[in-house]
C-alpha cells in the first residue's frame, strides 16, 4: 500500500510502498477514505519525544471502511464505516472509567505518533478507538468531525459551558478548529465574537455564524471586546491559538466570573518560546475568573458530534482537499498559517 512516511524529527514525509498492516486480536484494519490535516500533526512532526519510533506514518483524523477485525473484536464488523478516537488509552484506569479518558494514567501515546496513522491507504486501530459513522455523513465530514468539530463540542459544552446569551470570544476563529468553535458556540446559544488576523479568516468566521468579528491587527483585543459588550467583557474566552500574547489578552477580555479555555499549547521546539503566560492573581481572584484546559474529547463525544453533523446542526468547513502524495503541500499551508477552515486528504479510487 501507499503511505506517507516520516523517517526522523522534522523531516519531510516520503511517499513509500509498504506492507498492509495486520490487525492483532483486539484491532481493526481500516481502509482509509479521508484524513483530516491540522496543526497537531504539523507540530508533532517537529516536537521531540512525540513520535515514539521511526519510520512512522502520521495522521489521526481518519474516516474509512473496516476491512478485517481481530479474533477478539466484538463491537465492530467488516464493511462498517468508521472514524477514530486518537488517544491510545488503557480503558481501565480511574480516569478512563470516569469519562476522562484523555487524561488516561497509562496513556501509550497517540495514533500517528505511537502507532501508524491515516496518511496511508490502510491503518490498524484498537477496537476501543473505533467510532461508527452514521449514514448520511460523508467520509471527509466524519474525518474532520472526529477532531476539528469534536474538540469544539467538548470545549464549548464541558469547559466554557456556553449558555443562551453568553458572549463568547473565540481567538483564532478562522482556523480548522476555530471555524467549528464559532458554529458550536452559536449552537450552544452564545453570541460569538470571532478574533483572528487575515481578511479571509474573518470573512469565513462571519459566514459561519460569528456575530461580530475582531481584527487583532487593528488594535488591542481586550478594548475591542469591551466595546462590543458594553464594557462587560466576554463570559467565556476560548483560545485556539494559545500563545503568551493571546492568553494574556484573552484573560484581560473576560467579564467578571468569566471562563478562559485553553486549547492545546505551542511547543517551544516549534515556536521558540516557552508555552507560558503571566497571570495577575489579584485580578484573577477578585474577578472570580476560571481557567480551564480543554483536552480533546471522549469517544462518546465524537459519536455525539457525528450526530450533530448528521442532523446538519453543524457543518464541516473543509476548504481544501489534497491527494495522499501531496500532504506536504497541505502541511506547508498550515505552517505558514495560510489556510482558513480545515484541510483534508482524500484517497483516490
Ligand atoms: Zn486509562
Boltz pocket constraint, residues with backbone or C-beta under 6 A from the ligand:
constraints:
  - pocket:
      binder: B
      contacts: [[A, 89], [A, 90], [A, 91], [A, 92], [A, 93], [A, 94], [A, 95], [A, 96], [A, 101], [A, 103], [A, 104], [A, 105], [A, 106], [A, 107]]
      max_distance: 6.0
